Amino acid sequence: MRVRLFLVSAAFAGSVYFFISSENELNGDKQSEAAPLSSALANSTLKQPGVVSNTTSKNIKLSSMKAEAASLLQSAQGQTLITALTAFWQQCNQEPHCDDMLLQQQLLLDEDRYQLLLNFPESLQEEQRLMGASLISHDTSLADKIANVQAIREQVWGEDAALLFKQQDDYYDYRLSLLDPDSRFNRSQDADDFISEYNKMLVEQGDDLTRVALSTDTAKYEEALKLIPSTMPEDQAVRIKDELGSQYLTANEQQSIRHREQQIDAQNQDVTDYQQGLNQLQTNLSNERDTTKKQMTSADWHAYKAEQLYQYRLNFFGP
């Protein structure tokens, strides 16, 4: 009897755990759970003709869900397939006849697909183990991080890596292309150039916008902001934000963003003011130690200095 593992599909979404936060947008498929089979109908009451019992309804729904799951296991790719494999093992783990479920799938699937299903729990555990054991410096380039993840996946999943992760690999290729110093966006000199190039890129992606996580207007706006080069003049960067905001966001969304930016600006100004005041206080204390407080003992001086710093923080953060 195979060891039954309770799997959570989010484990795959976390495989690349150290970069590209927006990659979770690739995971658009939600996992469905089959309801448990009802008890035997021996004790069920007779129903009027044409009325479907609750038990029968549940069984019909269960059969439909099983048929859909079987179809996905036969033909799906990418995250949809990962979700189907995970759902199968979750259900199999809860059923008393898991081996029979595997035997049924062996009759339905070709050999490669069946072996993928059969070895899925162990392969998942091995991938997670290797990911966890992989020591990658925080300063490692994005290209090296992606290469490391892809190497582990190829080691664990073999030829099935392309079947399971091609969507993510395509997205990584897209992200890496944007890092090129000579990319179309980094060559943009002003807002008009940037917006023109960005809209061209969206047209070129065409039906692949979902593949690169740009299927919604909000995602398109947020992606554009990430692509604004650091060399872009501040006034031009503001123009890009305003014009693309008008193009992709509702009035309420634009207002919310402006409010959030104002809050961030205020917080940044508070940090700057606090640090400047603290630096000035440290300078004043140093001068006092060399002049008017020169005769103080070391203990008295440290107590005095601590009191001055405390009062500064109290006055700055107080009401």
C-alpha positions as CSV (number, residue, x, y, z in Angstrom):
1,M,0.0,0.0,0.0
2,R,1.4,3.3,-1.0
3,V,1.9,5.9,1.7
4,R,-1.0,8.4,1.4
5,L,0.1,12.0,1.6
6,F,-2.2,14.9,2.1
7,L,-1.1,17.5,-0.4
8,V,-1.9,21.2,-0.7
9,S,-1.6,22.6,-4.1
10,A,-0.2,25.9,-2.7
11,A,3.0,24.0,-2.2
12,F,3.6,24.4,-5.9
13,A,2.8,28.1,-6.0
14,G,5.5,28.5,-3.3
15,S,8.1,26.5,-5.1
16,V,9.8,29.7,-6.4
17,Y,9.7,31.2,-2.9
18,F,12.2,34.0,-3.2
19,F,11.4,36.3,-6.1
20,I,8.8,37.7,-8.4
21,S,5.8,38.2,-6.0
22,S,3.5,38.6,-8.9
23,E,3.9,35.1,-10.1
24,N,1.1,34.0,-7.9
25,E,-1.1,35.5,-10.6
26,L,-0.2,32.5,-12.7
27,N,-2.2,30.3,-10.4
28,G,-5.7,31.1,-11.7
29,D,-7.2,27.6,-11.3
30,K,-9.0,26.9,-8.1
31,Q,-9.1,23.4,-6.7
32,S,-12.4,21.6,-6.2
33,E,-13.0,19.0,-3.5
34,A,-15.3,16.0,-4.1
35,A,-18.0,15.5,-1.5
36,P,-17.8,12.1,0.4
37,L,-20.0,9.3,-0.8
38,S,-23.3,8.9,1.0
39,S,-24.2,5.8,2.9
40,A,-26.2,3.0,1.3
41,L,-29.7,3.7,0.2
42,A,-31.2,0.9,2.3
43,N,-32.7,3.2,4.8
44,S,-33.7,6.0,2.4
45,T,-37.4,6.7,2.0
46,L,-39.4,6.5,-1.2
47,K,-39.7,9.7,-3.2
48,Q,-42.5,10.9,-5.4
49,P,-41.9,10.3,-9.1
50,G,-39.7,13.0,-10.7
51,V,-38.2,14.0,-7.3
52,V,-34.4,13.4,-7.0
53,S,-33.3,12.4,-3.5
54,N,-30.4,14.3,-1.8
55,T,-28.3,11.2,-2.0
56,T,-28.9,10.7,-5.7
57,S,-28.1,14.4,-6.3
58,K,-24.9,14.1,-4.4
59,N,-23.9,11.0,-6.3
60,I,-24.6,12.7,-9.6
61,K,-22.5,15.7,-8.6
62,L,-19.7,13.4,-7.4
63,S,-19.7,11.4,-10.7
64,S,-19.6,14.7,-12.6
65,M,-16.6,15.9,-10.6
66,K,-14.8,12.6,-11.0
67,A,-15.3,12.7,-14.8
68,E,-14.0,16.3,-14.9
69,A,-11.0,15.3,-12.8
70,A,-10.3,12.3,-15.0
71,S,-10.4,14.5,-18.1
72,L,-8.0,17.0,-16.6
73,L,-5.5,14.2,-15.7
74,Q,-5.6,13.0,-19.3
75,S,-5.2,16.3,-21.1
76,A,-4.4,19.3,-18.9
77,Q,-1.0,21.0,-18.6
78,G,0.6,23.5,-16.3
79,Q,-1.1,24.7,-13.1
80,T,-4.4,23.1,-14.2
81,L,-2.7,19.7,-14.3
82,I,-0.9,20.3,-11.0
83,T,-4.2,21.2,-9.4
84,A,-5.8,18.0,-10.8
85,L,-3.0,15.8,-9.5
86,T,-3.2,17.4,-6.1
87,A,-7.0,17.0,-5.9
88,F,-6.7,13.4,-6.9
89,W,-4.3,12.6,-4.1
90,Q,-6.3,14.6,-1.5
91,Q,-9.4,12.5,-2.4
92,C,-7.5,9.3,-2.6
93,N,-6.1,9.9,0.8
94,Q,-9.6,10.2,2.2
95,E,-11.0,7.1,0.4
96,P,-10.8,3.6,1.8
97,H,-10.0,2.2,-1.6
98,C,-7.2,4.4,-2.9
99,D,-5.5,1.5,-4.7
100,D,-8.7,0.9,-6.7
101,M,-8.8,4.6,-7.7
102,L,-5.2,4.3,-8.9
103,L,-6.1,1.1,-10.9
104,Q,-9.0,2.9,-12.5
105,Q,-6.7,5.7,-13.6
106,Q,-4.2,3.2,-15.0
107,L,-6.9,2.0,-17.4
108,L,-7.7,5.6,-18.4
109,L,-4.3,7.3,-18.7
110,D,-1.4,6.6,-21.1
111,E,1.7,5.2,-19.4
112,D,3.5,8.5,-19.1
113,R,0.6,10.3,-17.5
114,Y,-0.1,7.4,-15.1
115,Q,3.5,7.3,-14.0
116,L,3.3,11.0,-13.3
117,L,0.2,10.5,-11.2
118,L,1.6,7.5,-9.4
119,N,4.9,9.2,-8.4
120,F,3.4,12.6,-7.8
121,P,3.5,12.6,-4.0
122,E,7.1,11.4,-3.8
123,S,8.3,13.7,-6.5
124,L,6.6,16.7,-4.8
125,Q,8.3,15.9,-1.5
126,E,11.7,15.5,-3.3
127,E,11.3,18.9,-5.0
128,Q,10.4,20.6,-1.7
129,R,13.4,18.9,-0.1
130,L,15.8,20.1,-2.8
131,M,14.3,23.6,-2.8
132,G,14.7,23.8,1.0
133,A,18.3,22.5,0.9
134,S,19.3,24.9,-1.9
135,L,21.3,27.8,-0.5
136,I,21.0,30.9,-2.6
137,S,22.4,34.2,-1.7
138,H,20.1,37.1,-1.4
139,D,22.4,38.9,-3.9
140,T,22.1,36.2,-6.5
141,S,20.8,37.5,-9.8
142,L,17.3,36.7,-10.9
143,A,18.6,34.7,-13.9
144,D,20.7,32.5,-11.6
145,K,17.7,32.0,-9.2
146,I,15.5,30.9,-12.1
147,A,18.2,28.6,-13.5
148,N,18.5,27.0,-10.0
149,V,14.8,26.4,-9.8
150,Q,14.6,25.0,-13.3
151,A,17.5,22.7,-12.7
152,I,15.9,21.2,-9.6
153,R,12.6,20.7,-11.4
154,E,14.3,18.9,-14.3
155,Q,16.2,16.7,-11.9
156,V,13.0,15.7,-10.1
157,W,10.4,15.7,-12.8
158,G,12.4,14.9,-15.9
159,E,10.5,15.3,-19.1
160,D,7.4,16.1,-17.1
161,A,8.9,19.4,-16.0
162,A,7.9,21.0,-19.2
163,L,4.4,19.6,-19.0
164,L,3.9,21.0,-15.5
165,F,5.9,24.2,-15.5
166,K,6.0,25.5,-19.1
167,Q,3.6,28.4,-18.2
168,Q,5.9,29.5,-15.4
169,D,9.0,29.1,-17.5
170,D,7.5,31.3,-20.2
171,Y,6.8,33.9,-17.6
172,Y,10.3,33.8,-16.3
173,D,11.6,34.3,-19.8
174,Y,9.4,37.3,-20.1
175,R,10.7,38.7,-16.8
176,L,14.3,38.2,-17.8
177,S,13.8,39.9,-21.1
178,L,12.7,43.0,-19.2
179,L,16.0,43.1,-17.3
180,D,18.1,43.6,-20.4
181,P,19.7,47.1,-20.2
182,D,19.0,47.5,-23.9
183,S,15.3,46.6,-23.5
184,R,12.8,48.9,-25.3
185,F,11.7,50.4,-21.9
186,N,15.2,51.2,-20.7
187,R,15.8,53.1,-24.0
188,S,12.7,55.3,-23.5
189,Q,13.6,58.9,-23.1
190,D,10.3,60.4,-22.1
191,A,6.7,59.5,-21.2
192,D,5.5,59.3,-24.8
193,D,8.2,56.9,-25.8
194,F,7.6,54.7,-22.8
195,I,3.8,54.5,-23.2
196,S,4.1,53.8,-26.9
197,E,6.5,51.0,-26.3
198,Y,4.4,49.5,-23.5
199,N,1.2,49.5,-25.6
200,K,3.1,47.9,-28.4
201,M,4.3,45.2,-26.1
202,L,0.8,44.4,-24.9
203,V,-0.4,44.1,-28.6
204,E,2.6,41.8,-29.3
205,Q,1.7,39.5,-26.4
206,G,-1.9,39.2,-27.8
207,D,-3.4,36.0,-26.4
208,D,-0.4,35.4,-24.2
209,L,-1.3,38.2,-21.7
210,T,-2.6,35.6,-19.3
211,R,0.7,33.7,-19.6
212,V,2.6,36.7,-18.5
213,A,0.1,37.7,-15.8
214,L,-1.2,40.8,-17.6
215,S,-4.8,39.7,-18.2
216,T,-6.4,42.5,-16.0
217,D,-6.2,46.3,-16.4
218,T,-4.9,46.6,-12.8
219,A,-2.1,44.1,-13.6
220,K,-1.2,46.1,-16.8
221,Y,-1.0,49.3,-14.8
222,E,1.1,47.9,-12.0
223,E,3.5,46.2,-14.5
224,A,4.0,49.4,-16.3
225,L,5.1,51.1,-13.1
226,K,7.7,48.4,-12.5
227,L,9.1,48.9,-16.0
228,I,9.7,52.7,-15.7
229,P,13.5,53.0,-15.9
230,S,15.4,54.7,-13.1
231,T,16.8,57.1,-15.6
232,M,13.4,58.5,-16.5
233,P,13.0,62.2,-15.4
234,E,10.7,62.6,-12.5
235,D,8.2,64.7,-14.3
236,Q,8.0,62.2,-17.1
237,A,7.5,59.3,-14.6
238,V,4.6,61.2,-13.1
239,R,3.1,61.6,-16.6
240,I,3.4,57.9,-17.2
241,K,1.6,57.1,-14.0
242,D,-1.2,59.6,-14.6
243,E,-1.8,58.7,-18.3
244,L,-1.7,54.9,-17.8
245,G,-3.8,55.4,-14.6
246,S,-6.5,57.1,-16.7
247,Q,-6.2,54.3,-19.3
248,Y,-6.3,51.3,-17.0
249,L,-7.9,52.3,-13.7
250,T,-11.2,53.5,-12.5
251,A,-11.6,56.9,-10.8
252,N,-11.9,55.2,-7.4
253,E,-8.8,53.2,-8.0
254,Q,-6.8,56.2,-9.1
255,Q,-8.0,58.1,-6.0
256,S,-7.0,55.2,-3.8
257,I,-3.5,55.1,-5.3
258,R,-3.0,58.9,-4.9
259,H,-4.1,58.6,-1.2
260,R,-1.7,55.7,-0.7
261,E,1.2,57.7,-2.3
262,Q,0.4,60.7,-0.1
263,Q,0.6,58.5,3.0
264,I,3.9,57.0,1.8
265,D,5.3,60.5,1.1
266,A,4.3,61.6,4.6
267,Q,5.9,58.6,6.2
268,N,9.1,59.1,4.3
269,Q,9.2,62.8,5.3
270,D,8.7,61.7,8.9
271,V,11.6,59.4,8.7
272,T,13.8,62.1,7.1
273,D,12.8,64.7,9.7
274,Y,13.4,62.2,12.6
275,Q,16.8,61.2,11.3
276,Q,17.9,64.9,10.7
277,G,16.7,65.9,14.2
278,L,18.5,62.9,15.7
279,N,21.7,63.7,13.9
280,Q,21.6,67.3,15.1
281,L,21.0,66.2,18.7
282,Q,23.9,63.8,18.5
283,T,26.1,66.7,17.3
284,N,24.9,68.9,20.1
285,L,25.5,66.2,22.7
286,S,29.0,65.7,21.4
287,N,29.7,69.4,21.7
288,E,28.3,69.5,25.2
289,R,30.5,66.6,26.3
290,D,33.6,68.5,25.1
291,T,32.6,71.7,26.7
292,T,29.9,72.3,29.4
293,K,29.5,68.7,30.4
294,K,33.3,67.9,30.3
295,Q,33.5,67.5,34.1
296,M,30.7,64.9,34.3
297,T,31.5,61.4,35.3
298,S,31.1,58.7,32.7
299,A,28.0,57.3,34.5
300,D,26.4,60.7,34.8
301,W,27.1,61.5,31.2
302,H,25.5,58.3,29.9
303,A,22.5,59.0,32.1
304,Y,22.2,62.5,30.8
305,K,22.6,61.5,27.2
306,A,20.0,58.7,27.5
307,E,17.5,61.2,29.0
308,Q,18.1,63.7,26.1
309,L,17.5,60.9,23.5
310,Y,14.4,59.7,25.4
311,Q,13.0,63.3,25.5
312,Y,13.7,63.7,21.8
313,R,11.8,60.6,20.8
314,L,9.0,61.4,23.2
315,N,8.6,64.9,21.7
316,F,8.8,63.7,18.1
317,F,6.4,60.8,18.4
318,G,4.2,62.3,21.1
319,P,0.7,63.9,20.5
